[in-house]
């Protein structure tokens, strides 16, 4: 049983101030001496960075589309273990989820799975008495969702606050805070949302501190903490990477044990070979050292779920971060390379200028080492990005566009790779304003099933490169398979 006090911070729509309020609450409760566990509904990578800065703990995502509903409570319990309070920031509007799939992946669904009270952040800037009708509608729409409080955001004046509170007295939903619009704590954005914490350094530290003070002055922290403690115990064992790997062996489409669960939905008849299963090789090299998996980090590559490194480590790898903007060589003993998402288009000149590292990456890939690249990693492996030379691993050119590609995806592995055997079905997410030409190699990574049918990405030698983001906790066998391929490549 998990009995961590918890709240879900939701809103009627995007732009209401969820991230501002949630981050401020996290920082204020942390400053008050509580160990606060930060979580984010949905696939967003950027908000958890602000949460981590506010709490000093890793921000974790809870996405029922990517991971399946059965993993939400265990992943929450894993992150919240040993904490005094857990705060979960929602996504979009409270009841918005995966397009055309009902409540799936919505904040409301996650709140129900966590049995957590919901505090609604309402942008009150253009309303007064109507706020009561808005809150009443959200509170009564789904009786299983407990909308237990409101925080009024962007309040114009004392008189405005008085009108709002008077109206909400009639709704029966208590007000736990009223926040004025304060320019110095607004967060700067660009083409994919907020600017990541890693790119703002001292500026964001000051901003989060200002948020904490604004929330401390404008919100009833004691009342919110009491509300959080009213959440009932969860019947959920914390997720663990070791246990997930054991279960993932049975779900591995390339394993003789077969099976399937969560996002791994099926395999093609006859697809996948026994080679690369858990029993095929030891995860320790002949020299006795764990295989080193280099993990791209730094300002250009900030998109990564914490569970990925945890699973790679549990599978037997030594995971070593490196910064492609500054490090001229990969970590000593690198036997595998993971390059996640981020903003290489913003840092293209500096990435290009690091010619020594680009050559090292190209040589590693040419030698057949396992390389897994998602989105930003895909662009970094291309010949060029907006005319700036990149690693040249892929015979492709990448560039920025005005078009945003965004949404959940269903995909199937077209061929065997270092991550999965052919026929493996996964759920993922795309989020970019770039294109790569061609969009797929001679051997594509994925065949997309929804919302449109197409092939995408590249599989060549040990490289798997694609725009598709997946969540490692939903595909634990992929971490095991990748580390085993690193060990096999070392032996060769």
C-alpha positions in Angstrom: 0.0 0.0 0.0 1.1 3.6 -0.8 -0.1 6.3 1.5 1.7 9.4 0.3 -0.4 12.6 0.6 -1.0 13.9 -2.9 -2.7 16.5 -5.1 -3.3 16.8 -8.8 -3.0 20.4 -10.1 -5.3 20.7 -13.1 -6.9 23.4 -15.1 -9.9 24.0 -17.4 -7.6 24.5 -20.4 -4.0 25.1 -21.4 -2.7 28.5 -20.6 -4.4 28.8 -17.3 -1.1 28.7 -15.3 -0.8 25.0 -14.3 2.9 24.9 -14.6 3.4 28.2 -12.8 1.2 27.3 -9.9 2.4 23.6 -9.7 6.1 24.7 -9.7 5.4 27.4 -7.2 3.6 25.0 -4.9 6.4 22.4 -5.2 9.0 25.1 -4.4 7.0 26.5 -1.5 6.3 23.2 0.2 10.0 22.2 -0.3 11.1 25.5 1.3 8.8 24.7 4.2 10.8 21.5 4.8 8.8 18.8 3.1 10.2 16.2 0.8 8.1 16.8 -2.3 7.7 14.3 -5.1 7.1 16.0 -8.5 5.1 14.4 -11.3 3.7 15.5 -14.7 0.7 14.0 -16.6 1.5 13.3 -20.2 4.7 13.0 -22.3 6.1 16.6 -21.7 9.8 16.7 -21.0 10.2 20.4 -20.2 7.9 20.9 -17.2 9.6 18.1 -15.1 12.8 20.0 -15.4 11.2 23.0 -13.6 9.7 20.6 -11.1 13.1 19.0 -10.4 14.6 22.4 -9.8 11.8 23.3 -7.4 12.0 20.1 -5.3 15.5 18.8 -5.7 14.1 15.5 -6.9 13.7 13.9 -10.3 10.6 15.0 -12.1 8.6 12.0 -13.4 6.0 11.6 -16.1 2.7 9.7 -15.7 1.3 8.9 -19.2 -1.4 6.3 -19.5 -1.2 6.2 -23.3 2.5 5.5 -23.5 2.7 3.3 -20.4 -0.7 1.8 -20.0 -3.1 2.5 -17.1 -1.7 -0.4 -15.0 1.7 1.4 -14.6 0.5 4.8 -13.5 0.1 4.0 -9.8 3.3 1.9 -9.6 5.4 4.6 -11.4 3.9 7.2 -9.0 4.7 5.1 -6.0 8.3 4.6 -7.3 8.8 8.4 -7.6 7.0 9.3 -4.3 8.7 6.6 -2.1 9.9 8.2 1.1 8.3 11.6 0.4 6.0 13.8 2.6 3.9 15.0 -0.3 3.4 14.4 -4.0 2.2 17.0 -6.5 1.1 16.0 -10.0 0.8 18.7 -12.6 -1.9 17.9 -15.2 -1.8 18.3 -19.0 -4.1 20.6 -21.1 -7.6 20.8 -19.7 -8.7 18.4 -17.0 -10.7 16.1 -19.2 -8.5 16.4 -22.4 -6.7 13.2 -23.4 -5.6 11.2 -26.5 -7.6 12.3 -29.5 -10.7 10.2 -30.1 -10.0 7.9 -27.2 -12.2 9.2 -24.5 -10.5 9.9 -21.2 -7.3 8.0 -22.0 -4.2 9.9 -21.1 -6.2 12.8 -19.5 -5.5 14.4 -16.2 -8.9 13.2 -15.0 -8.0 9.6 -15.7 -4.7 9.8 -13.9 -6.4 11.5 -10.9 -8.8 8.6 -10.7 -6.0 6.0 -11.0 -4.2 7.8 -8.2 -7.3 8.4 -6.1 -6.0 12.0 -5.7 -8.0 15.2 -5.0 -7.9 17.7 -7.8 -7.1 21.4 -7.4 -8.3 23.4 -10.4 -6.2 26.4 -11.5 -8.6 28.9 -13.0 -7.5 31.9 -15.2 -9.8 34.5 -13.7 -8.5 37.4 -15.7 -11.7 37.9 -17.8 -14.5 36.8 -15.5 -16.1 37.3 -12.1 -19.3 35.5 -11.2 -19.1 33.2 -14.2 -16.2 31.4 -12.5 -18.7 29.6 -10.3 -20.5 28.1 -13.3 -17.1 27.1 -14.8 -16.0 25.4 -11.6 -19.4 23.7 -11.0 -19.2 22.2 -14.5 -15.8 20.7 -14.1 -16.6 19.5 -10.6 -19.8 17.7 -11.7 -18.8 16.4 -15.1 -17.4 13.1 -13.8 -18.5 12.1 -10.2 -15.4 9.9 -9.9 -13.1 12.9 -10.3 -12.9 14.8 -6.9 -12.4 18.5 -7.8 -11.8 19.5 -4.2 -10.5 23.0 -4.5 -9.7 26.0 -6.7 -6.7 28.3 -7.0 -7.5 31.6 -8.8 -4.8 32.8 -11.1 -4.2 36.1 -12.8 -6.5 38.0 -10.4 -6.6 41.7 -11.2 -7.2 43.4 -7.8 -8.5 42.9 -4.3 -12.0 43.8 -5.5 -11.8 41.3 -8.3 -10.7 38.6 -5.8 -13.7 39.4 -3.5 -16.1 39.0 -6.4 -14.6 35.7 -7.4 -14.6 34.3 -3.9 -18.2 35.4 -3.3 -19.3 33.6 -6.5 -17.4 30.4 -5.6 -19.0 30.4 -2.1 -22.1 29.3 -3.9 -20.4 26.4 -5.8 -19.3 24.5 -2.7 -15.8 24.2 -4.0 -13.3 25.9 -1.6 -10.8 28.5 -2.8 -7.2 27.6 -1.6 -5.5 30.7 -3.2 -5.6 33.8 -5.3 -2.6 34.8 -7.3 -2.0 38.2 -9.0 -0.4 38.5 -12.4 3.3 39.1 -11.6 5.5 39.6 -14.7 8.8 38.7 -13.1 7.7 35.1 -12.6 6.3 34.5 -16.1 8.3 31.8 -17.9 9.8 32.5 -21.4 8.7 30.2 -24.2 9.7 29.4 -27.8 8.6 27.1 -30.6 8.1 23.9 -28.5 6.9 25.5 -25.2 8.9 26.7 -22.2 12.7 27.0 -22.5 14.3 24.1 -20.6 15.8 24.6 -17.2 19.2 23.5 -18.5 19.4 26.5 -20.8 18.5 29.2 -18.3 20.7 28.5 -15.3 20.7 31.4 -12.7 17.7 33.1 -14.3 15.4 30.1 -13.7 16.6 29.7 -10.1 15.5 33.2 -9.4 12.2 32.7 -11.2 11.4 29.6 -9.2 12.3 31.3 -6.0 9.9 34.2 -6.9 7.2 31.6 -7.7 7.6 30.0 -4.3 7.2 33.3 -2.5 4.2 34.3 -4.6 2.5 31.0 -3.8 3.4 31.2 -0.1 1.8 34.6 0.1 -1.3 33.8 -2.0 -2.2 30.2 -1.2 -3.3 28.4 1.9 -0.5 25.9 2.1 -1.7 24.3 5.3 -5.2 23.8 3.8 -3.7 22.3 0.7 -1.5 19.9 2.7 -4.6 18.9 4.7 -6.4 18.2 1.5 -3.5 16.1 0.2 -3.5 14.0 3.4 -7.2 13.2 2.7 -6.2 11.0 -0.3 -6.8 7.3 0.5 -4.1 4.7 0.4 -3.2 3.3 -3.0 -3.1 -0.5 -3.5 0.1 -0.3 -5.6 3.6 -1.7 -5.3 6.3 0.8 -6.4 7.7 0.1 -9.8 11.2 -1.1 -9.8 13.6 -1.4 -12.8 14.8 -4.8 -11.7 11.3 -6.2 -11.4 10.3 -4.6 -14.7 13.2 -6.3 -16.4 12.2 -9.6 -15.1 8.7 -9.1 -16.2 9.9 -7.6 -19.5 11.8 -10.8 -20.3 8.4 -12.6 -20.5 7.0 -9.7 -22.6 10.0 -9.5 -24.9 8.8 -10.3 -28.5 12.3 -11.6 -29.2 12.3 -13.9 -26.3 11.5 -17.6 -26.4 9.1 -16.9 -23.6 7.0 -14.6 -25.8 4.1 -12.8 -24.3 3.2 -9.1 -24.4 1.9 -6.4 -22.1 1.1 -2.7 -21.8 2.5 -0.8 -24.9 4.0 -4.0 -26.4 0.8 -5.2 -28.0 1.8 -7.9 -30.5 4.5 -9.4 -32.7 4.4 -10.3 -36.3 4.2 -14.1 -37.0 7.7 -15.5 -37.1 9.3 -12.1 -36.4 12.1 -11.8 -33.9 15.0 -14.1 -33.2 16.1 -15.8 -29.9 19.5 -14.1 -30.2 19.5 -11.0 -28.0 17.3 -12.4 -25.3 18.3 -12.3 -21.7 19.8 -15.8 -21.7 21.9 -15.2 -24.8 24.9 -13.5 -23.2 26.2 -12.1 -20.0 25.8 -8.4 -19.4 29.4 -8.1 -18.3 32.2 -7.8 -20.8 35.1 -10.2 -21.0 37.2 -7.7 -19.2 34.8 -7.9 -16.3 33.6 -4.3 -16.6 30.0 -3.4 -17.2 29.4 -2.0 -20.8 29.5 1.8 -20.7 26.4 3.4 -22.3 27.0 7.1 -23.1 23.8 9.2 -22.5 23.6 12.6 -24.3 22.8 15.4 -21.9 23.4 19.1 -21.6 21.4 22.0 -23.0 20.9 20.5 -26.4 19.6 17.1 -25.2 17.3 17.6 -22.3 14.5 15.2 -23.2 14.8 12.0 -21.3 12.6 10.0 -18.9 14.4 9.0 -15.7 13.3 5.4 -16.0 15.4 5.0 -19.1 18.7 5.4 -17.3 17.4 3.3 -14.4 16.5 0.4 -16.7 19.8 0.5 -18.5 21.6 0.5 -15.2 19.5 -2.4 -13.9 20.2 -4.3 -17.2 23.9 -4.2 -16.4 25.2 -1.0 -18.1 27.2 1.8 -16.6 25.3 4.8 -17.8 27.6 7.9 -18.2 26.2 11.3 -19.2 28.1 13.5 -21.6 27.5 16.9 -23.2 27.8 17.0 -27.0 28.1 20.8 -26.8 31.3 20.7 -24.8 32.8 17.2 -24.6 35.1 16.4 -27.4 35.2 12.6 -26.8 32.7 10.1 -25.6 33.1 8.6 -22.1 36.0 6.2 -21.7 35.0 2.7 -22.7 31.8 3.6 -24.5 30.1 0.6 -26.0 26.7 2.0 -26.7 25.2 5.5 -27.3 21.8 6.9 -26.4 20.8 10.3 -27.8 17.4 11.5 -26.7 15.3 14.6 -27.6 16.0 18.2 -27.1 16.7 21.3 -29.1 19.7 20.7 -31.4 18.2 23.2 -33.9 18.8 26.0 -31.3 22.4 24.8 -30.7 23.3 23.6 -34.2 26.3 25.9 -34.7 27.9 24.8 -31.4 27.1 21.1 -32.0 28.7 21.5 -35.5 31.7 23.2 -34.1 32.5 20.2 -31.9 34.0 18.3 -34.8 36.1 16.0 -32.7 33.0 14.5 -31.0 31.0 14.4 -34.3 33.8 12.2 -35.8 33.9 10.0 -32.7 30.2 9.4 -32.9 30.4 8.6 -36.6 33.3 6.2 -36.1 31.4 4.4 -33.3 28.3 4.0 -35.4 30.4 2.9 -38.4 31.9 0.2 -36.3 28.5 -1.3 -35.5 28.1 -0.2 -31.9 24.5 0.1 -30.6 23.2 3.6 -31.1 19.6 4.6 -30.1 18.5 8.1 -31.2 15.2 9.8 -30.7 14.1 13.0 -32.4 17.0 15.4 -31.5 19.3 12.4 -31.7 18.0 11.7 -35.2 18.9 15.2 -36.3 22.3 15.0 -34.7 23.1 11.8 -36.7 22.1 13.4 -40.0 24.6 14.9 -42.5 23.5 18.4 -41.6 20.9 20.5 -39.7 19.9 23.8 -41.2 23.0 23.7 -43.2 25.4 23.0 -40.3 27.4 19.8 -40.6 26.3 17.1 -38.1 27.7 13.6 -37.5 26.9 12.2 -41.0 25.9 8.8 -39.7 22.6 9.0 -41.7 22.4 9.9 -45.4 19.9 12.6 -44.7 19.5 16.4 -44.3 17.4 18.0 -41.5 15.9 21.5 -41.3 13.5 23.6 -39.2 10.0 24.3 -40.6 7.0 26.3 -39.5 4.9 23.2 -39.1 4.4 21.6 -35.7 4.2 17.8 -35.7 2.6 16.8 -32.4 0.7 13.8 -31.1 0.5 10.3 -29.9 1.4 7.5 -32.4 0.9 3.8 -32.8 3.8 2.1 -34.6 5.3 -1.3 -35.4 9.0 -2.1 -35.8 9.7 -2.7 -39.5 12.9 -4.7 -38.9 15.1 -6.2 -36.2 17.1 -3.5 -34.3 19.1 -3.0 -31.2 15.8 -2.0 -29.4 13.2 -4.5 -30.7 12.6 -7.3 -33.1 10.5 -6.8 -36.2 6.8 -6.8 -35.5 7.0 -5.2 -32.1 4.1 -2.8 -31.6 4.6 0.3 -29.5 3.0 3.5 -28.6 4.9 6.7 -28.8 4.8 10.4 -29.2 6.1 13.0 -31.8 6.9 16.6 -30.9 9.0 18.6 -33.4 9.1 21.5 -35.9 11.8 19.9 -38.0 11.8 17.6 -41.0 14.4 15.2 -42.2 14.8 14.2 -45.9 14.4 11.4 -46.6 12.1 10.7 -43.8 13.0 7.0 -43.8 16.1 5.0 -44.7 16.4 1.9 -46.9 15.4 0.0 -43.7 12.9 2.1 -41.8 12.6 2.0 -38.0 8.8 2.2 -37.7 5.7 1.7 -39.7 3.2 4.2 -38.3 -0.4 3.0 -37.9 -2.1 6.1 -36.5 -3.1 8.8 -37.2 -1.7 8.0 -40.7 0.1 5.1 -42.3 3.7 5.8 -43.3 7.2 4.5 -42.6 9.7 6.5 -40.6 13.2 6.5 -39.2 16.4 4.5 -39.9 17.9 1.2 -39.0 21.4 0.5 -40.2 24.1 -1.7 -38.5 23.6 -0.9 -34.8 21.8 2.4 -35.3 18.1 2.9 -34.5 17.1 6.5 -35.2 13.6 7.9 -35.3 11.4 10.9 -34.4 9.3 8.7 -32.2 9.6 9.1 -28.4 8.8 6.1 -26.3 8.7 5.6 -22.6 11.2 3.0 -21.3 9.0 1.8 -18.5 6.6 0.5 -21.1 9.3 -1.3 -23.0 11.7 -2.8 -20.4 12.9 -5.5 -22.7 14.3 -2.8 -25.0 16.8 -1.7 -22.3 17.9 -5.3 -21.7 18.2 -5.9 -25.5 20.2 -2.8 -26.0 22.7 -3.6 -23.1 23.1 -7.2 -24.4 23.9 -5.8 -27.9 26.5 -3.5 -26.3 28.1 -6.6 -24.6 28.0 -8.6 -27.8 29.6 -5.7 -29.7 32.3 -5.5 -27.1 33.0 -9.2 -27.4 33.3 -8.9 -31.2 
